[in-house]
Amino acid sequence: MFKRIDHVEIVPSDYERSIAFYTEVFGFTVRERVPVGNPPLREIVFLELGGTVLELLDLEEPAEAVLPGPRVGYRMMAIEVDNIDDALAYLTGKGVEVSRASYPSAGGWRAEVLDPDGLAIEIRQW
């Protein structure tokens, strides 16, 4: 019946900056850009990495996220890596903020970085 998570949807404060971040830093590819023209929604872009899809929405004047700290709702997405130390060195070299250094967790290692809007992304090595 249920097959998989199809995509994760993100509303960024700066649409083009977020597209650049996910494509240039994490290597997502643009699968499709769909003009919508139905205010406040202007466009949707689908970004893909290893079969995982992010859907970014270009909204006119989106409301700011309520940050920081744990709250009800989705907390973060996780991106799996082969080597957490290499991944963190690469990300910091790209100017990505590490919000939580790597530490052992559930049979592997995890760390957290922030996207341009301060949304957490877990970096996971199993």
N, C-alpha and C positions, 0 to 999 in steps of 0.2 A: 504494500500500500504506500508507505512513505519511503522515498528513495534516498534523499540526501538534502543537505542545505543547498538551495539553489543560489542564493546570493545574500550578501549583507549590504544594507543600505546606509549611506552616510550623507548627511547634509553638512557640507563644509562652509566656512565663512567666506573663503576665497576659492571658488570652483577651479580655476585654472592652476592656482598654486597647488591645490591638493592633487590634481591630475598629474602635475609635474612631480610632486613628491612620491606618489605611489609608482609612477612609471620609471622615473630616473633613479630613485633610491632603492626601491624594492624589486624593480624589474617587471612590474605588471605590464601587460600590453593592452592597448585600447582595442576592445573587441567591436564596439559600436558606439557611435554618438547619435542620439535621437533628439532632434529638435522637437519641442513640445508646443511652446507658444500658448500655453494655457495658464495665465497669471494666477499665482505667483511662480509657477514652474515654467522655466525657460527651456531647459535641456536636461537630458539624462545621458550619462556615459557609463558604459559597462567596461570594467577593467578586469583582466583575467591573469591569474598566476597559478600554474599547476592544477587547473581545473576548478580553482576557487574564484568566485566572481564578487567584485565590489561594484555596487551601483551608487554612483555619486549623483546627487540632485543639484542642479543649478537653480536656486530659488532667489527671487528678488528679496533682499533685506531679510535673511533668516534671523530668527531670534538667537541670541547667544546661548551657548551651553551653560548649564549650571555645574560649575566645577569649583574646586576639586573635592576629592573624598568619595568614599563608597556611598552609594545611594541605590535605591530601587531601580531596576532596569538592567539592560545589557551593560556589562562592565568593560569588556575589551575583546578584541580578537587576538588570536595567537598565530604567529608564523613560525613554522618549523624550520630549523637550520641544521646543517651537518655539524658545525663547530661554533659554539656560542661565543668563544673568545674572538675568533676570526670575524664573526658577524658583527659583534659590538665594536671591534676596531674599525671595520668598514663603515658602520653607521656613524660613529663619532667623527670619522674622517670626512663624512658628508655633512657634518654639522647637526646631526640628529641628537636631540637631548636624551640621555639615558636617565630615566627617572628612578630606576631601581637596579642596582648592580646585580650581576649574576650570583645565584646561590643554588644549592642542591634542592630539588623539589620533585617528589613523586617519581623516583627512579631516574631522574635526569637533571637537567639544569634549566633555569628560567631567569629572565631579566625583563625589564620593561623599558620601552622608549615611548616618546610622544610624537604624534603627528603634528602638522602645523597649527592645528586648533587645540592642542593639548590633550587629544584623545589617546588613551593608552593602547599600546600594541605590545603584547607579550612576545618575546623571542624565546622559543622553546627548542631545547636539544634533548632528545630522548636517549 
